[in-house]
Amino acid sequence: MQSQNTLLADFAKLANSAAGTFAGMTREARESARERMKEAMGGMDFVSREEFDTVKLMAQKAREENEALLARIEALEARLAGK
């Protein structure tokens, strides 16, 4: 009876070690994939949300100024055509 308990205890230790090893391999694979993704993404030219919003506001302001200047040009041309 004692030999069966030892066999079961050894099997339980083996299964526990295998589960720990598998969990470690999973964690290591996840970290490795994350690191590879960071390296791949690091070479690309991405902008932050703040930079994007700033440029968007600049473009909107430039568009408004362009429309105002166009209206002034049209008014001047109309005045010149009337002379």
C-alpha positions as CSV (number, residue, x, y, z in Angstrom):
1,M,0.0,0.0,0.0
2,Q,2.8,2.3,0.9
3,S,4.4,1.8,-2.6
4,Q,1.1,2.9,-4.3
5,N,1.1,6.1,-2.2
6,T,4.7,6.9,-3.2
7,L,3.8,6.2,-6.8
8,L,0.8,8.5,-6.7
9,A,2.9,11.2,-4.9
10,D,5.6,11.0,-7.5
11,F,3.0,11.2,-10.3
12,A,1.4,14.2,-8.6
13,K,4.8,15.9,-8.3
14,L,5.5,15.2,-11.9
15,A,2.2,16.6,-13.0
16,N,2.7,19.6,-10.8
17,S,6.1,20.2,-12.3
18,A,4.8,19.8,-15.8
19,A,2.0,22.3,-15.2
20,G,4.5,24.8,-13.8
21,T,6.9,24.3,-16.7
22,F,4.0,24.7,-19.2
23,A,2.8,27.9,-17.4
24,G,6.4,29.3,-17.6
25,M,6.7,28.4,-21.3
26,T,3.4,30.2,-21.9
27,R,4.4,33.3,-20.0
28,E,7.8,33.3,-21.8
29,A,6.1,32.9,-25.3
30,R,3.7,35.8,-24.5
31,E,6.5,38.1,-23.4
32,S,8.6,37.2,-26.4
33,A,5.6,37.9,-28.8
34,R,5.0,41.2,-27.0
35,E,8.6,42.2,-27.4
36,R,8.7,41.3,-31.1
37,M,5.5,43.3,-31.6
38,K,7.0,46.3,-29.9
39,E,10.1,46.1,-32.1
40,A,8.0,45.8,-35.2
41,M,5.8,48.7,-34.2
42,G,8.7,50.8,-33.1
43,G,10.0,51.1,-36.6
44,M,6.7,52.5,-37.9
45,D,5.9,56.2,-37.8
46,F,2.9,56.5,-35.5
47,V,1.7,59.7,-33.9
48,S,0.1,60.2,-30.5
49,R,-3.5,61.2,-30.2
50,E,-2.4,64.6,-28.9
51,E,-0.3,65.2,-32.0
52,F,-3.1,64.1,-34.3
53,D,-5.6,66.4,-32.6
54,T,-3.2,69.3,-32.8
55,V,-2.6,68.9,-36.5
56,K,-6.4,68.4,-37.0
57,L,-7.0,71.8,-35.4
58,M,-4.3,73.4,-37.4
59,A,-5.8,72.1,-40.6
60,Q,-9.3,73.3,-39.6
61,K,-7.9,76.8,-38.8
62,A,-6.1,76.9,-42.1
63,R,-9.2,75.9,-44.0
64,E,-11.2,78.7,-42.2
65,E,-8.5,81.2,-43.1
66,N,-8.5,80.0,-46.7
67,E,-12.2,80.5,-46.9
68,A,-12.0,84.0,-45.5
69,L,-9.2,84.9,-47.9
70,L,-11.2,83.5,-50.8
71,A,-14.2,85.7,-49.8
72,R,-11.9,88.8,-49.7
73,I,-10.5,88.0,-53.1
74,E,-14.0,87.5,-54.6
75,A,-15.1,90.8,-53.1
76,L,-12.0,92.6,-54.5
77,E,-12.5,91.1,-57.9
78,A,-16.2,92.1,-57.8
79,R,-15.2,95.6,-56.9
80,L,-12.6,95.7,-59.8
81,A,-15.1,94.3,-62.2
82,G,-17.6,97.1,-61.2
83,K,-15.1,99.9,-62.0
